[in-house]
């Protein structure tokens, strides 16, 4: 009996694997690099000891949202980040 249960379990797992939707797709390295550069341009990093370098605009969530928007648009985004476009400070 245990062998029969194991075969049934393996068959069931195989059917579930085939039935799983395969809609998720990975982004390409080129799009990721383009979007990473766009995020760095829109939200420049701060440099310790240099008050002129970087900015304090945007939070980490704003940066993630900007990156996701860039990926969704296949590497094409507006020049201004989302919070700057809204006019909030």
N, C-alpha and C positions, 0 to 999 in steps of 0.2 A: 503493500500500500504506500509506503513513503516514497518510493520511486515514481509512482503514478502522480502523487501530489507535486513532486518536484517538476515533473514534465509539464504538468498543467500550469504551474506557477511560471515556469520559463516561457511557455507559449503565451500566457497572458501578458507577461512583461514585453515580449516581442511585439504583440499586437498593439499594445499601448505606445510603444516606441514608434511604430509606423503611423499611428493615428495622430501623433503630436504635430501641431502646426509648425511649419518651418518658415514663418514669415519674418523672423528677426534676421537682420543682416548687419554685418559689421561695416563701419565706415572705412574708407580707404586711407592709407597713410598720407597721401597727398592732401586730402580734405582735412585731416587732423592737423597737419602742419600749417596749412593755410589758416585754419580757425585758431590755432594756438598763437600764431603771429598776430592775428586780428585782435585777440583778447589782450595780448601784451601791448599792442598799440593803443587800444581803447582804455585799458587800465594799466598804465605803466607802473612797474614795481618801485617801491620806495628804496632809497639807498640811505643807510645810516650815516649821519654826519654831513649829508648834502641836502639841505632843505629845498633846493631847486629841482632835485631829481624826483620824479614820480608824482603821484597825486593821491589824495585821500578819497577820491570819488569811488563809489561803488563798494559793495560788500562781496564776500565770496559767493553768495547766492546770485548776485547780479552777474558776476563773472561766469558762473556755471550756466545761467540762463542765456547769456550772450553766446557762449560756446555752443549750446544746444540749438539756438536759433541759426547760428552759422552752419552747423552740420545739417540741419533741416533744409537749408537753402543751398546745400552742396558747395559750401565754401564762400558764398556771396552774402555779405552783410552790409548794413549801412555803416557810414564812417563813425557815427556817434553811438555810444552805448545806450542802452534802453533808458537808464535813469537820466542821462543828459538830454535825451530827446523829450522827456516829459517836463523838463524845466525844473525839476526838484533839486535841492541842494542839500 
